[in-house]
Amino acid sequence: MVINVAFKVRGIGLSSFFGAMLAISATAQIRVEDPKKTTERSVEGRVNSRIDQGINKGLDKVEEGIGNIFKKRPRTPNGGKNKQTTDGQDAQSEEQPEKDELKTSKQTPPSGAGGLAMKAYSKFDFVPGEKIVATEDFSQDAVGDFPAKWNTNASGEVVTMEGAKFLQFAKSGVYYPEFVKELPENFTMEFDMLASEDLSVNMSGLKVFFPEFKERKLTFDQNFNSSAQAGIDIHPTADGESSSSSVWVFDKNSEKVVENTNRLAWKSNVANRVSIWKQKTRLRIYVNETKIWDLPKAFDSSLKYSMLFATSIFEGTVYLANLRVAVGAPDTRSKLITEGKFSTTGILFDVNSDKIKPESYGVLKELGTVLKENATVKVRIIGHTDSDGEDAKNLDLSKRRAASVKNALQTEFGIEAARMETDGKGESQPVAPNTTAEGKANNRRVEFVKL
């Protein structure tokens, strides 16, 4: 029996596996090339010859061990009216049991305000744009396929890890979502990024470019020699300590006017949240709770920009999930105090839960500041959901989420409970059709009404 298992895994218990496999009277050569690839893929294509039932059982043990790298839990069958998720914030069937999620922090906060994980974001000032214009969680794509709404000059495939779908990029190529066109002067972009432990320390990780819209094409120069653009290179390492990020800016004369590299605050073995914020000429970039770049003159206000991704990797793999693009420059103070109403999709919650995600800190901080500066103002906090799931459960969830926001403003920012009342409307007051992912994402919101 010849077994060639090409992967690097900690704590799988290979000795027991080898003993079981040696008892099988067959000959096969097994090669598992990437420990972080999904275990939901067919066994076909991973073995070089036809194998019997005993070999299949052996492969199951290998896959089971590989899945443990990400601590994968058993999936629970979906229920409700819609079995897919849209932007990764919520499972869109509000009545289904809580699904597996990729953690964005090794800490697990208590229910409600977010506890220790929320406090880690105390300097996080990212505020998402007001209107979501594009979301992508690859729910419409089959595992193993390149996403139908994307384009590339290379390859790639959708894989499943920890209950979420990721786009696994090829080692070298250019990629972009065709549904994201010309970007406005004010926008935010967020996505989850995961890197394999064997990612090369000598080559790049994931590049995010903002080229002129007319220059966005699959022949884009990945060596940064091009017309007007801004871009970053996110390069994680397995230990996290030597991770780095580079940034560059070219003006419309193709002259490089900004170039720099610094340390990247990267959490290993979990999905890291990348948040990008453009305000006219300014570019801010965050990884998890840390702001790593704040460039006041990254963009030319006379030009129109778009976006694309690129890879150039010697060894290892990078993955992307839960892309979210929103437009608009939030003006919390004016809308709440002057107009009497403020609505935000930037307060995020765990799946089917009232537990606030720590990356919501920037929005909550803005609201807390406004309420502190206007000490006589009282507000009603109203939760809203999309139309997926049972009406009664959506209504209950929206009420609990509103109460959780009140609790966060009270405990984290010292706003008196007597100044806040809460309510929930469930799915009854949509602001967009519930027929698209973007519409549903805009309907999942928290509204603040001045009393």
C-alpha positions as CSV (number, residue, x, y, z in Angstrom):
1,M,0.0,0.0,0.0
2,V,1.5,3.3,-1.0
3,I,0.1,6.4,0.6
4,N,1.5,9.9,-0.2
5,V,-0.3,12.5,1.7
6,A,1.0,15.9,0.8
7,F,-0.2,18.3,3.5
8,K,0.9,20.0,6.7
9,V,-1.6,19.6,9.6
10,R,-1.4,19.9,13.3
11,G,-3.4,17.6,15.6
12,I,-5.2,15.3,13.1
13,G,-4.1,12.0,14.6
14,L,-2.4,10.5,11.5
15,S,-1.1,7.4,13.3
16,S,-4.6,6.0,13.7
17,F,-5.5,6.8,10.1
18,F,-2.3,5.0,8.8
19,G,-3.2,1.9,10.8
20,A,-6.7,1.8,9.4
21,M,-5.5,2.3,5.8
22,L,-2.8,-0.4,5.9
23,A,-5.5,-2.9,6.6
24,I,-7.1,-2.3,3.3
25,S,-6.0,-4.7,0.5
26,A,-5.9,-2.2,-2.4
27,T,-3.4,0.0,-4.0
28,A,-3.9,3.8,-4.4
29,Q,-2.0,7.0,-4.3
30,I,-3.7,9.9,-2.6
31,R,-2.6,13.4,-2.8
32,V,-4.3,16.2,-0.9
33,E,-2.7,19.4,-2.2
34,D,-4.3,22.1,-0.2
35,P,-5.4,21.6,3.5
36,K,-7.7,24.6,3.4
37,K,-9.7,23.5,0.3
38,T,-13.4,22.6,0.9
39,T,-14.2,19.0,2.0
40,E,-17.5,19.2,0.2
41,R,-15.9,18.6,-3.2
42,S,-16.4,15.3,-4.8
43,V,-13.7,12.7,-4.2
44,E,-13.5,12.4,-8.0
45,G,-10.5,14.3,-9.2
46,R,-8.5,13.8,-6.0
47,V,-7.6,10.2,-6.7
48,N,-5.7,8.9,-9.6
49,S,-7.5,5.6,-10.1
50,R,-10.8,3.9,-9.3
51,I,-11.0,3.0,-5.6
52,D,-13.2,0.7,-3.7
53,Q,-15.4,1.4,-0.7
54,G,-12.6,0.8,1.8
55,I,-10.5,3.5,0.2
56,N,-13.4,5.8,0.3
57,K,-13.7,5.4,4.0
58,G,-10.0,6.2,4.3
59,L,-10.5,9.4,2.3
60,D,-13.3,10.3,4.6
61,K,-10.9,10.2,7.6
62,V,-8.4,12.4,5.7
63,E,-11.1,14.9,4.9
64,E,-12.4,14.9,8.4
65,G,-8.9,15.8,9.6
66,I,-8.5,18.6,7.1
67,G,-11.9,20.0,8.1
68,N,-10.7,20.2,11.6
69,I,-8.1,22.8,10.6
70,F,-10.9,25.3,10.5
71,K,-12.8,23.6,13.4
72,K,-15.8,23.0,11.1
73,R,-19.0,22.2,12.9
74,P,-21.8,20.1,11.5
75,R,-24.1,22.0,9.1
76,T,-27.7,22.3,10.0
77,P,-30.2,21.9,7.2
78,N,-31.7,25.2,6.1
79,G,-35.4,26.0,6.5
80,G,-37.7,28.9,5.8
81,K,-38.6,30.6,2.6
82,N,-35.1,31.3,1.4
83,K,-32.2,28.9,2.0
84,Q,-29.4,31.2,0.9
85,T,-27.6,34.1,2.5
86,T,-27.0,37.4,0.8
87,D,-24.2,39.6,2.2
88,G,-22.8,37.4,5.0
89,Q,-24.3,39.6,7.8
90,D,-27.5,37.5,8.3
91,A,-28.7,34.1,7.3
92,Q,-31.6,35.3,5.2
93,S,-34.0,32.7,6.4
94,E,-34.6,34.4,9.8
95,E,-36.3,31.2,11.1
96,Q,-33.5,28.7,10.4
97,P,-31.1,27.6,13.2
98,E,-27.9,29.6,13.5
99,K,-25.4,28.6,10.8
100,D,-21.7,28.1,11.0
101,E,-19.8,31.4,10.5
102,L,-16.2,32.3,9.9
103,K,-14.9,34.0,13.0
104,T,-13.4,37.5,12.6
105,S,-11.8,37.4,16.0
106,K,-10.5,34.7,18.3
107,Q,-12.5,36.2,21.2
108,T,-16.1,35.3,21.6
109,P,-18.0,38.3,23.0
110,P,-21.0,37.9,25.3
111,S,-24.5,38.5,23.9
112,G,-25.5,42.1,23.3
113,A,-23.0,44.9,23.2
114,G,-20.0,42.7,22.2
115,G,-18.0,42.7,25.4
116,L,-14.2,42.3,25.0
117,A,-14.3,42.1,21.2
118,M,-16.2,45.3,21.0
119,K,-13.7,47.1,23.2
120,A,-10.9,46.0,20.9
121,Y,-12.5,48.2,18.3
122,S,-12.4,51.4,20.5
123,K,-10.3,53.2,17.9
124,F,-12.2,51.9,14.9
125,D,-13.8,54.9,13.1
126,F,-14.9,53.2,9.9
127,V,-18.5,54.1,9.0
128,P,-20.1,52.2,6.0
129,G,-21.8,54.1,3.2
130,E,-25.5,54.8,3.5
131,K,-26.8,52.7,0.6
132,I,-25.6,49.2,-0.3
133,V,-25.1,49.0,-4.1
134,A,-23.4,45.6,-4.4
135,T,-23.1,42.4,-2.3
136,E,-21.5,39.1,-3.1
137,D,-21.5,35.9,-1.0
138,F,-21.4,33.5,-4.0
139,S,-24.7,32.0,-2.9
140,Q,-25.8,31.6,-6.6
141,D,-22.6,29.8,-7.6
142,A,-21.9,26.1,-7.4
143,V,-18.9,24.9,-5.5
144,G,-16.1,24.3,-7.9
145,D,-17.2,26.9,-10.4
146,F,-15.8,30.3,-11.1
147,P,-18.4,32.9,-10.0
148,A,-20.9,33.7,-12.8
149,K,-21.0,37.4,-12.1
150,W,-17.2,37.9,-12.1
151,N,-14.5,38.0,-14.8
152,T,-10.9,36.9,-14.9
153,N,-7.9,36.3,-17.1
154,A,-6.9,33.3,-15.0
155,S,-9.1,30.8,-13.0
156,G,-10.5,30.3,-9.6
157,E,-13.3,28.5,-7.9
158,V,-16.0,28.8,-5.2
159,V,-15.2,26.7,-2.1
160,T,-17.0,26.2,1.2
161,M,-15.3,26.6,4.5
162,E,-17.0,26.9,7.9
163,G,-20.4,27.2,6.3
164,A,-19.5,30.2,4.1
165,K,-18.6,30.3,0.4
166,F,-15.3,31.9,-0.6
167,L,-13.8,32.6,-3.9
168,Q,-10.4,30.9,-4.1
169,F,-8.1,32.9,-6.3
170,A,-5.6,31.4,-8.7
171,K,-1.9,32.0,-8.0
172,S,-1.7,34.7,-10.7
173,G,-4.5,36.6,-12.3
174,V,-6.7,39.7,-12.5
175,Y,-10.4,39.5,-11.3
176,Y,-13.3,41.8,-10.9
177,P,-17.1,41.7,-10.2
178,E,-18.8,42.8,-13.4
179,F,-21.7,44.2,-11.3
180,V,-19.4,46.9,-9.8
181,K,-19.0,49.6,-12.4
182,E,-17.9,53.2,-11.9
183,L,-17.5,54.1,-8.3
184,P,-18.7,57.5,-6.8
185,E,-16.5,59.9,-5.1
186,N,-17.7,58.6,-1.7
187,F,-17.9,54.8,-1.2
188,T,-17.0,52.0,1.2
189,M,-16.0,48.5,0.3
190,E,-15.7,45.6,2.7
191,F,-14.8,41.9,2.4
192,D,-13.5,38.9,4.3
193,M,-10.1,37.6,3.4
194,L,-8.5,34.3,4.4
195,A,-4.9,33.1,3.6
196,S,-3.5,29.6,3.8
197,E,-0.7,29.0,6.2
198,D,1.8,28.2,3.5
199,L,1.4,31.5,1.7
200,S,4.9,32.5,0.5
201,V,6.7,35.1,2.5
202,N,8.5,36.3,-0.7
203,M,5.6,37.0,-3.0
204,S,2.3,38.9,-2.8
205,G,-1.0,38.1,-1.2
206,L,-4.0,39.9,-2.5
207,K,-3.8,43.2,-4.4
208,V,-6.8,45.6,-4.5
209,F,-6.6,48.2,-7.2
210,F,-8.7,51.3,-7.9
211,P,-7.9,52.1,-11.5
212,E,-9.6,54.6,-13.7
213,F,-12.9,53.0,-14.8
214,K,-11.8,53.3,-18.5
215,E,-8.6,51.4,-17.7
216,R,-10.2,48.5,-15.8
217,K,-9.4,45.5,-18.0
218,L,-8.0,41.9,-17.7
219,T,-4.7,43.0,-19.1
220,F,-4.2,45.4,-16.2
221,D,-0.5,45.8,-15.3
222,Q,0.0,44.1,-11.9
223,N,3.5,45.6,-11.6
224,F,1.9,49.0,-10.7
225,N,3.0,50.6,-14.0
226,S,-0.2,52.2,-15.3
227,S,-2.3,55.3,-15.5
228,A,-4.0,56.9,-12.5
229,Q,-4.7,54.4,-9.8
230,A,-4.5,53.7,-6.1
231,G,-3.9,50.3,-4.7
232,I,-2.9,48.1,-1.8
233,D,-1.1,44.8,-1.4
234,I,-2.3,42.7,1.6
235,H,0.4,40.1,2.4
236,P,-0.4,37.9,5.4
237,T,2.0,35.3,6.9
238,A,1.2,32.2,9.0
239,D,2.5,33.6,12.2
240,G,0.8,37.0,11.7
241,E,3.8,38.8,13.1
242,S,5.7,39.4,9.8
243,S,2.6,40.2,7.8
244,S,2.8,43.4,5.7
245,S,0.9,45.7,3.5
246,S,2.0,48.0,0.7
247,V,0.3,51.0,-0.8
248,W,0.9,53.0,-4.0
249,V,-0.7,55.9,-5.9
250,F,-0.2,56.9,-9.5
251,D,-1.4,60.3,-10.8
252,K,-3.0,60.8,-14.3
253,N,0.5,61.3,-15.8
254,S,1.4,57.8,-14.7
255,E,3.8,59.2,-12.2
256,K,4.1,57.3,-8.9
257,V,3.4,59.8,-6.1
258,V,2.9,57.5,-3.1
259,E,4.6,54.3,-2.2
260,N,5.1,52.7,1.3
261,T,5.1,49.5,3.2
262,N,4.3,48.8,6.8
263,R,3.3,46.0,9.2
264,L,-0.1,44.4,8.8
265,A,-2.2,43.6,11.8
266,W,-3.3,40.1,10.7
267,K,-5.1,37.3,12.7
268,S,-4.0,33.9,11.6
269,N,-6.3,30.9,10.9
270,V,-9.5,33.1,10.8
271,A,-11.1,35.3,8.2
272,N,-9.9,38.9,8.5
273,R,-12.2,41.8,7.7
274,V,-10.9,44.4,5.2
275,S,-12.7,47.8,5.2
276,I,-11.9,50.5,2.6
277,W,-13.3,54.0,2.7
278,K,-13.0,56.6,0.0
279,Q,-14.1,60.2,0.7
280,K,-13.4,62.4,-2.3
281,T,-9.6,62.2,-2.5
282,R,-8.9,60.5,0.8
283,L,-8.4,56.7,1.1
284,R,-8.6,54.9,4.5
285,I,-7.9,51.2,4.8
286,Y,-8.6,49.0,7.8
287,V,-7.8,45.3,8.6
288,N,-10.0,44.1,11.4
289,E,-10.0,46.9,14.0
290,T,-6.8,48.5,12.9
291,K,-6.4,51.4,10.5
292,I,-3.3,50.7,8.4
293,W,-3.5,53.5,5.8
294,D,-5.0,57.0,5.8
295,L,-4.0,58.8,2.6
296,P,-5.4,62.3,2.1
297,K,-4.5,62.6,-1.6
298,A,-4.9,59.1,-3.1
299,F,-7.4,60.0,-5.7
300,D,-7.8,62.7,-8.4
301,S,-11.2,64.3,-7.9
302,S,-11.5,64.9,-11.7
303,L,-11.3,61.2,-12.5
304,K,-13.7,58.3,-12.3
305,Y,-12.4,55.1,-10.6
306,S,-13.5,51.5,-10.5
307,M,-12.0,48.4,-8.7
308,L,-10.4,45.0,-9.3
309,F,-8.4,42.3,-7.6
310,A,-5.1,40.7,-8.6
311,T,-2.9,37.9,-7.3
312,S,0.8,37.0,-7.9
313,I,1.6,34.2,-5.5
314,F,4.5,31.8,-5.5
315,E,3.1,29.4,-3.0
316,G,-0.2,29.3,-1.0
317,T,-3.7,30.5,-1.6
318,V,-5.9,33.5,-0.7
319,Y,-9.7,33.6,-0.5
320,L,-12.4,36.3,-0.5
321,A,-15.9,36.3,0.8
322,N,-18.8,38.6,1.8
323,L,-18.0,41.5,-0.5
324,R,-20.1,44.6,0.3
325,V,-20.0,48.0,-1.5
326,A,-22.0,51.0,-0.3
327,V,-22.1,54.6,-1.5
328,G,-22.7,57.9,0.3
329,A,-20.9,60.0,2.9
330,P,-22.7,59.3,6.2
331,D,-23.9,62.5,8.0
332,T,-25.2,61.1,11.3
333,R,-25.3,64.5,13.1
334,S,-27.3,66.3,10.4
335,K,-29.8,63.5,9.7
336,L,-30.6,62.7,13.3
337,I,-30.6,66.2,14.8
338,T,-31.7,68.4,11.9
339,E,-33.9,65.9,9.9
340,G,-35.0,63.9,12.9
341,K,-34.2,60.5,11.5
342,F,-31.2,58.4,10.7
343,S,-31.1,54.9,9.3
344,T,-28.0,52.7,9.0
345,T,-27.1,49.3,7.5
346,G,-23.7,49.5,9.3
347,I,-24.8,47.9,12.6
348,L,-24.2,44.3,11.9
349,F,-25.3,41.3,13.9
350,D,-24.4,37.6,14.2
351,V,-26.6,35.2,12.3
352,N,-30.2,35.0,13.7
353,S,-28.9,36.8,16.8
354,D,-29.1,40.1,18.5
355,K,-25.4,40.0,19.2
356,I,-23.7,43.0,17.6
357,K,-20.6,42.4,15.5
358,P,-17.6,44.4,16.8
359,E,-17.0,46.0,13.4
360,S,-20.2,48.0,14.1
361,Y,-18.2,50.1,16.6
362,G,-17.6,53.1,14.2
363,V,-21.3,53.6,13.6
364,L,-22.2,53.2,17.3
365,K,-19.5,55.6,18.2
366,E,-20.8,58.2,15.8
367,L,-24.3,57.9,17.3
368,G,-23.0,58.0,20.8
369,T,-21.1,61.2,20.1
370,V,-24.2,62.9,18.6
371,L,-26.3,61.9,21.6
372,K,-23.7,63.1,24.1
373,E,-23.4,66.5,22.3
374,N,-27.2,66.8,22.3
375,A,-28.0,65.8,25.8
376,T,-31.7,66.7,25.7
377,V,-32.4,64.6,22.6
378,K,-34.3,61.4,23.0
379,V,-34.6,58.7,20.4
380,R,-36.6,55.7,19.4
381,I,-34.4,52.8,18.1
382,I,-36.3,50.6,15.5
383,G,-35.0,47.3,14.1
384,H,-35.9,46.1,10.6
385,T,-35.4,42.8,8.7
386,D,-35.8,41.6,5.2
387,S,-38.8,39.4,4.2
388,D,-37.0,36.0,4.4
389,G,-38.2,33.7,7.2
390,E,-41.4,33.7,9.2
391,D,-43.0,37.1,9.9
392,A,-43.4,36.5,13.6
393,K,-39.8,35.5,14.1
394,N,-38.5,38.4,12.0
395,L,-40.6,40.8,14.2
396,D,-39.2,39.3,17.4
397,L,-35.6,39.4,16.0
398,S,-36.0,43.1,15.0
399,K,-37.2,44.0,18.5
400,R,-34.3,42.2,20.2
401,R,-31.8,43.8,17.9
402,A,-33.1,47.3,18.7
403,A,-32.8,46.5,22.4
404,S,-29.3,45.3,21.9
405,V,-28.3,48.6,20.2
406,K,-29.8,50.5,23.1
407,N,-27.8,48.4,25.5
408,A,-24.6,49.0,23.5
409,L,-25.1,52.8,23.5
410,Q,-25.8,52.7,27.3
411,T,-22.9,50.4,28.3
412,E,-20.2,51.4,25.8
413,F,-20.9,55.2,25.4
414,G,-22.8,56.2,28.6
415,I,-26.1,57.2,27.0
416,E,-28.8,57.2,29.7
417,A,-31.4,54.4,29.2
418,A,-34.2,56.9,29.8
419,R,-33.3,58.7,26.6
420,M,-33.9,55.7,24.5
421,E,-36.9,53.6,23.7
422,T,-36.9,50.6,21.3
423,D,-39.2,49.0,18.8
424,G,-39.1,46.5,15.9
425,K,-41.0,46.4,12.7
426,G,-39.7,43.1,11.3
427,E,-40.2,43.0,7.5
428,S,-43.2,45.3,7.4
429,Q,-41.5,48.5,6.3
430,P,-39.0,47.7,3.4
431,V,-37.1,50.5,1.8
432,A,-36.2,48.4,-1.2
433,P,-37.6,45.3,-3.0
434,N,-36.7,42.0,-1.3
435,T,-36.1,40.5,-4.7
436,T,-32.3,41.2,-4.8
437,A,-29.4,40.7,-2.5
438,E,-28.8,44.4,-2.4
439,G,-32.4,45.1,-1.6
440,K,-32.5,42.7,1.2
441,A,-29.2,44.1,2.6
442,N,-30.7,47.6,2.6
443,N,-33.9,46.4,4.4
444,R,-31.8,44.9,7.2
445,R,-31.3,48.2,9.0
446,V,-31.5,50.0,12.3
447,E,-33.4,53.3,12.4
448,F,-33.1,56.1,14.9
449,V,-36.0,58.6,15.2
450,K,-35.7,61.8,17.2
451,L,-38.6,62.1,19.8
